[in-house]
Amino acid sequence: MASEPREYLRIERLPHVWCPGCGHGMITHALACAMAELELDPKQTAVIGGIGCSGRTAFLFDMDSMHTTHGRAVVFATGLKLVRPALTIVLALGDGDAIGIGGNHFIHACRRNLDLTAIIYNNAIYGQTGGQVAPTTPPAKKSTTSPYGNLEHPFDIARLAIAAGATYVARTTSFDFADMVKFIKRGIQHKGFSVIEVLTHCPTYYGRLNDLRDPYEMLHTIKEQTVPIEEWDQLSEEERAGKIVIGELHRQVRPEFVESYYRLIAQMQRLQENSVDGH
C-alpha cells in the first residue's frame, strides 16, 4: 500500500504541463493526498480523464489511467466499473468536458448512481482549446468567443448534479486546499455517484480576458465570492447576491447501480437453474 502522495504519482512526469498559476495542479495534489490518507491500493484504483486541461490529470497518476475522448470519460468509467466493480474509480473532468459535450452522460451517471467519484475542475472557460465560452462562464464575462461579454446563464454544477440524482455532492475552491482533500476523501468513501466541484482559476485565458491576470488575485477573488454552507442561511437575499455557497451540499443513501446490476444477474441465474431443475 502507498501512504505518501508522491507514491501515487508518476514523478518522472513532473513538473506538470499546466500553465504557471493554474489551479489544476493544486486539485491534482489534493487528489493524491486524499488517496494517501485513505491508503488506497494503486492496483485497485483508476483515474480517468477526458479532453481538456483537466484530462491531463490521468497522465500523472501511477496506476491504471485513461485519457479518453471529449465528454466521454463517464462512459469509459461506466464500462470499467461494470466489469471491474471492486475498482475505486476517479474521474478528472473539466466544466466544459463534463457539462458541455459530456452533459448527457453526466446527468445519466447521476441518475443511475454509479459508484464513481467525479472531480470537476471548474475554471469557467475552455482552457486547452483556446479560451471559448463555457457552460459555466458567468454572465457578462469575456472569452475568445464572447469578446463583448457572455449573454448566457451558466449552469450551477452542484445543483445540476443534485437534481439529476447524484447521492454525494460537495463544492469547494482551489483556495481551500484542506477542504478539497476532505471532500474528495468523502466522495471516494461514499457508495454511489459523488461529485466534487472545485471552483478554480485560469489566469491564461479567463484571467487575461477579464482583467484578472495575477493568479494570486484570482484565487482571492474566488475566495471572496464564496460562502460556507454553515453561514449561508444567516445571509439575507441581498447579501447572497453574487455569492456561491460551498461545502458539503448533499448526501443521500440510495441503491448503487453496479451492485443492483449484479444482484439482478444472480437472481436471473437462480431462476434459470430452478427452472432447469424443475423441468
Buried (B, 14 or more C-beta within 10 A) or exposed (E): EBEEBEBBBEEEEEEBBBBEBBBBBBBBBBBBBBBBBBEBBBEEBBBBBBBBBBBBBBBBBBBBBBBBBBBBBBBBBBEBBEEEBEBBBBBBBBBBBBBBBBBEBBBBBBEBBBBBBBBBBBBBBBBBBEBBBBBBBBEEBBBBBBEEBBEEEBBBBBBBBBEBBBBBBBBBBBBBBEBBBBBBBBBBEBBBBBBBBBBBBBBBBBBEBBEBEEBEBBBBBBBEBBBEEEEBEEEEEEEEEEBBBBBBBBEEEEEBBBBEBEEEEEEEEEEEEEEEEEE
